[in-house]
């Protein structure tokens, strides 16, 4: 008998058929879900947030389509709530020990760091095992030993390498995430290299230097020629420029560049993927979303999320035969949500596909 980590290859004829992914969510629909989730979470002092999370994930899953069929999300809100209660208890313990002794607080955070690999594994397993397409569940079969190597050993080397290991760490974490993800009994495979990640980060560094010089030159020119600005007014623009140059720009560039790198190197049985995200598109989307959210006092958050998701999904394509009868379902046990919720509560950076 095969377990969930084994592969079963079903012969199929190769094809060059292209199947674009679709996202059919609407801002008006999601706004109703979003505002209801917020109000009920406030009224119930956060208890409803577990149900809110499931409703949100279900909405986005149902409206993400492959060949006209959407995904589904099956997690039980009570399981998520239990995980959050445990997370709150742990955070309360941290608050208590940090007041009692700074040394105990450091020790506690050290223990959380050591638990990070387990937290990440639990989170990925929980989310994937509760996600399905055409009734067939996803799964994650990564081993704890490999997670420890990536999220403890390599992460600790960030300090000693002055951050130079970050591209390698990103490469290993993404390879680990994708190559251990299964659809039924079939496993995703990504042909990634550390070299391609380092090249992407080098290009990002050059891009940031170029944009920073350009912004400084524009500000200097505006001040020099006297376009109605004084020095104080120009300085007031700096936070926005820093947001775009230091946060939005690099984040959008890495999202687009690494997304294309990862997805275009990934296949599942006779499927392969095509991603054509563009950095300039994402920079515009993220920057304009931020400004509109601020100007609307947060009311355009649902619209911004729908807008971003629609772009990301609509620029993804599956290459190959979309006959899902070739996949074999694996028996997947239900997994408690504890690891996932602790991970989110302590802001652990979970690896994602793209």
N, C-alpha and C positions, 0 to 999 in steps of 0.2 A: 504494500500500500504506500502511496506517495504522500509525503507531508507537504505543508504549505510552502516549504522552501525549495521543493524540487520543481523541475520544469517538465512540461509535457509539450513537445513540439508536434503539431498537427500539420501534415503537408498541405500546402496550398499553392496555387499558381501565382507567381509574382504579377503584380500589376502596377501601373503608373497612375492609377486613379487618385485624384485629389479630393479630399473631403474637408472643406473649411469648417471650423468650429463656429458656433453661433452663440450669442448671448441675447436673450429676449427680455431681460429685466427692464422695468420702467421706473423712472424716478418717482412718479406719482404713487405707484404701488408700494415701492420700498419706503417712501416717506411715512406712509401709514403704519407700516411695521415698525419702523425706526422710532417714531414718536411714541407709539404705544409701549414699546419696549422700555424706553426711558422713563415714562410716567409710572408704569407698573413697577419698575425696578426701584424707583424713588419711594413709592408708596409702601413697598414690601421691604424696605431697608436693604435692598440688594438681593433678596432671596429670588426674585423673579429673573434675575440676570442669567441664570442657567437656562431657563425657558427661552429667554430673549436670544441667547446665543444659538440655540437649536433652531429657532424660527429663522434667524438670519442665515445660518448655514444652509438650511433647507431651501430657502428662497433662491440663493445664488446657485445652489446645486441644481435645482429643478430648471432653472433658466439658462444653464450652460448645456448646449446641445451638440451631439455628434450625430450626423445623419438624421436629424429630427428627434432624437431621443435624449432626454436630459439625465443628469446624475441624480442620486438621492443620498440623503444623510440620515442615519438611523440612530444616532446617539440618544440615550434617555436623559432628560434633564435632571432627574434625581441622581444619576451617577455623577454628572458634572457638579451638582450641588454638593454632594458628599466630598468630592475632591476639593472644592473650594473651601468647605468648612475645615478640612485638614490643613489647607494652606493658611487659612486665617489663624488657626491655632498655632501653627509653626511661626507665623509672623508675630503673634502675640508673645510667644516664648522669646523670640529675638528681641522684641522691645523690652521685655523684662530683664533679660541678661545684659542688654546694652546699658540699661540704667544701673544695674548692679555692678558691672565690671566691664570696662572696655576690652580687657583681655578675653573675657568670656564671649563677648560679641564677635571678636575676631575669630575665635575658635569656632563659633557657631557658623559664621559665614564660610569658614574653611570647610566645614562639614557639608554645607550646601554645595560648595564648589565640587567637592569630591562626589556628591550625589548627582551632579549634572548629567553624566552619561546615562544613568538610569532614568532620570527625568525626561531626557530627550527621547530615549527609546520608548518609554511609556506613552509619551505624547504622540509620537509618530504612529505607533501601533494603534492607539485609540482612534485617532482621526482617520487613518486609512481603513481600518477594519470596520468603521462605521460609515464608509463611503462606498457607493456601488454605482454600477452602470448596467442597465438591462438586467438587473437582478443579481449581478455577479459582483462580489465584494473585492476590494483591494486588501492588501496585507503588507506588513513590513516584517522582514525576517533577519534584520541586522543583529549581530552578536554584541554582547556587552563589552567583551574584550577589545574589539575594534573601536567601539565608542569611547572607551577609556583612553585609548591611544590618541584619538583625535581631540577629544574635548577636555582631557586633562594634560597629557604630555605635550602635544603640539601647542595647545593654548597657553600653557605655562611658558613656552619658549618665545612668546610674543615679546615679553620684557627683555629677555636676553639677546634677542635678535634685533631689537629696536623696531619691531613691527615688520621686518623684512620677510617673516614667515607667513604673513597674512594671506598672500595669494596662494601659497601652498596649502594653508589651512582651509581656505575656501574650496580649493580643488578637492582635497580629501573629504571634506564634509559633504559636498555635493555628490561626489562619486559614491560615497557611502549611502547617502539618501536614495539615490536613483537605482543603483545596482542591487539594492536590497528591497525594492518595492515590487510587489507582485500584483497581477490582475488575475484572480483565480489562482491557477498553478503556474502561470507564465510570468517570468521575471523581466522587468525592464533592464536594458543594458545601455550604458553610456560609454563611448570611447573618448574619454577626456585625457588631457595631458597637463602637467603642471606648467609646461612652457607656455601654453596658450593663455593660462591665467596670468602669468607674470607679464606677458605682452599686453594684456588688457589693462592691467594696473599701471604699466609704464605709459601707455597711451593716455590713461586717465590723469596721471601726473602732469604730462605735457599739456593736456587740455586745460587743467586747472590753472597752470602757470600762464597760458595764453589768454584765458578769460580774465584772470586777475589783472594782468597788464592792460588788457583792453578796457576793463572797467575803470581802472585808475586813470588811463589816458582820457577817457570820455569825461570823467569828473573834472580832471585838470583842464581840459579844453573848455568845458562849460563855464568853469570859474574864470578862466583867462579871458575868454571873449565876452564875458558878462552877459549871459543869457537870462538875466533877471534873477539869478541865484546869488545869494551871499554864502560865505563859508559855512555858517551855521545850518542853512537850509541844505547844503550839499552833504554835510555830515549826517543830517537826519535820514538821508537815503542809504547810509552805510549798512544799517541792520538788514534792510531788504536785499541789498547787493550781497552781503555776506551769507544770507539765507540761501540765495540762488547759487552763489559760487561755491560755498562750503558744504551745503547740505543738499539742496534740491538738485543742482547740476550733477554732482558726483553720484548721488543716489540713482538718478534717472539714467545716467550713463552706464553704471554698473548693472542696473536692472535690464537695460536693453542689450548691452554687449554680452553679459554673462548668460542672459536668457537665450539669445541666439546661439551662443557657443554650446550651452548645455542641451537645449532641445534639438538643435540640428545634428547633434551627435548621439541622440538617443533613439533606440528602436525597441519594439515589443513584437516578438514573433516576426510576421511579415509586414508590420507597420513601421514606418519611420515618421519623423515629425519635421515640420518646417515652421520656423518662427522668423518673422520679419519686423520685430520691434525696432523702432528707430529712436536714438537718444534725443534728438531734437523734438520729436513728437512728445515723448514722455516729459521732457523738461517743460514744454509749453503746458501740457495737461496738468502736471503737478503744481507748477508755479501759479497758473491761473486758478486752479482749484483752491489753493491756499488763500489767495487774495479774495476770492468770492466767498469762501467760508468765513473769513474775518469780517468782510463787509456785511454779510447776512447774519452775523452773530451766531454762526453755527447751523443755521437752518438749511443751508445748502450742502451739508455733509452727505445726505443720501444721494443727491444729484451727482456730487463729485465722485462718490464711490461707484455708482452705476456707470458714469462716464469713463472712469479709469478701467473698470472691469470690461466694459464693452470693447475698448481699444485693445486690451491685452488678449481677450478671447478671439476677437475677430481677425487678429493678425497671427493666428495659429492655424495650421493645416495638417491633416493627417494624410500621409502618402501611403497608399496600399489598399488592399481589399478590406472594406469595413464590414465583413461578415463575421459577427461576433460568436457564431456557433462553434468556431474553432477552439474557443477557450474552455477549460475545464474548471469547474468551481472547486475550491478547496474548503474544508471545514475550518472555520475560524471561531475560536472561543471568544466569548464576550470578555472585554478587559475593562477594569475599573478606570475611571477618569482621573484618578488621583495624581498620577505622574504629570499629565498634561496641565492640570490646574495649578499644581505647585510650580511647574515650569513657567507658566504665564505670570503667576503671582510674583515670583522672584526675578522676572524679566530675563529669563534664559533665552538666548538667541537660538531658536529652533531652526534646523536646516529645512529649506523648502525647495521644491522643484522649480527652479528659475527665479 
